[in-house]
Amino acid sequence: MNCAECRDNLVACAEGLLDSPGETLLRAHLDACADCRAEYQAISNLQQRLIAHAQTAAQVSIAEAVMRRVRRKQVKPEGETIMSKLLKYRWGLGLGATAAVAIALLGFLLSTPRAQAKAAEVMTRGAKALAKLSSIHLRGQIRAYPQDNFASINPDGQFYSIELWKQFEPELKWRIEKPQRVAVMDGLSTVMLIKTANMGVRVPQPSSSAFDTEWLHRIASLSNTIANELRNATDKGWKLSLAEETGPDGKLKSVVTVLANSGLLDDDYLKNKSFKNADTRRVYRFDAQSELLESVQIYLARPSGEVPIFDLNQIDYNEPIDLKEWQLELPADVSWFQEPQKLPDNQKYASMTAEQAARAFFEACARKDWVEVGKFVSPVNQQLKDYLGGLQLLSLGESFSSKAYAGRFVPYEIKLSDGTVKKLNLAIRNDNPSARWQVDGGI
């Protein structure tokens, strides 16, 4: 028995539906294959959750509870159980994905009105339609500063392009690009270039996502979107709805809308500054016949009214990706970010308050003491020297925090050497190996 045959029979084995020869072959494969053994354990854990739920439901059938919420065929094969019904949505997206989505779907279906359950089913079928996906190319528009990180939004700014190329087979590779920021994972390492700062960041191993790109990867890997949206719908009360419309091409579309709440208070500094910290309305459009996702629109919800912040209007499935996309052309003089390490006098800096560290940083910039500046920020390249060298510190306020950030924000006002006055908040954090405060943004 190979892995594919084994995984097709894991649910039946967990529920005791395999004949004796079939179970013997499967268990022999499990003894020799750690990957299939791990997935079998995940399915067994899910089965135990179903059993536990049944025991607390006072003799109410789980199958009936779920089937009332999920559209099924009128004739069902004999021996089909609640586990097999839920796990029919498995689409081979890696170990743990099946169980994770099934658990999220189970919790959602058992605690939500029928209308929301239908919306969840449409999203699940959309993910299943991508079972054999080898590559995907997304192209859209985002309201954000072109140089800011990939998750940042600027609802009062203009739209800029954002694009993702992702290869699933034969090995995972991806590229995400905005006008002034690009990240590439070539199967060996993950590198980001911030063009305006001439700064590079390298992760010396492959990664499924990095540099705040997870939100876009979730759309490209629809199963991750489903698990995330359904889990939040269950845990945080997010609302899902389903509608149908006729598209410009004359074809019927299934439209799933998700009302997402960040959980941040309105006066939190980071509220509505990035996708994960914003209250949004997310609209997913699927072709009703092929069940493929065709577009995504995201709207920022705020008291003054909705603002469109993301429009994904091009999705290409299984098209060849040019090999050049996995290559990142770097400037010869690119400066690389370095994780801060402990200094001989590290305790002096580790004992500073956020305000003291911010003041020491700005005063070092004013003196053009770049060795001292390097104790607070990396890299110290020519762009940074030209920008902050010789500045005048006009004021420094009391630091404050955000529920969504591990560091502190220090209000400041400076006058640059060209006379420009900047009044912003310096993001600074000390959750690093040196335990020193490091400038993380806001300059």
Buried (B, 14 or more C-beta within 10 A) or exposed (E): BEEEEBBEBBBBBBBEBBEEEBBEBBBEBBEEBEEBBBBBBBBBEBBEBBEEBBEEEEEEEBBEBBBEBBEEEEEEEEEEBBBBBBBEBBBEBBBEBBBBBBBBBBBBBBEBEEEBBBBBBBBBBBBBBBEEBBBBBBBBBBBBBBBBBBBBBBBEBEBBEBBBBBBBEEEBBBBBBBBBBBBBBBEEEBBBBBBEBBBBBBBEEBBBBBBBBBBBBBBBBBBBBBBBBBBBBBEEEBBBBBEEEEBEEEEEBBBBBBBBBBBBEEEBBBBBBBBBBBBBBBBBBBBBEEBBBBBBBBBBBBEEEEBBBBBBEEBEBEEEBEEEBBEBEEEEEBBEBEEBEEEEEBEEBBEBEBBBBBBBBBBBBBEBEBEBBBBBBBBBBEBBBEBBBBBBBEEBBEBEBBEBBEBBBBBBBBBBBEEEEBEBBBBBBBEEEBBBBBBBBBB
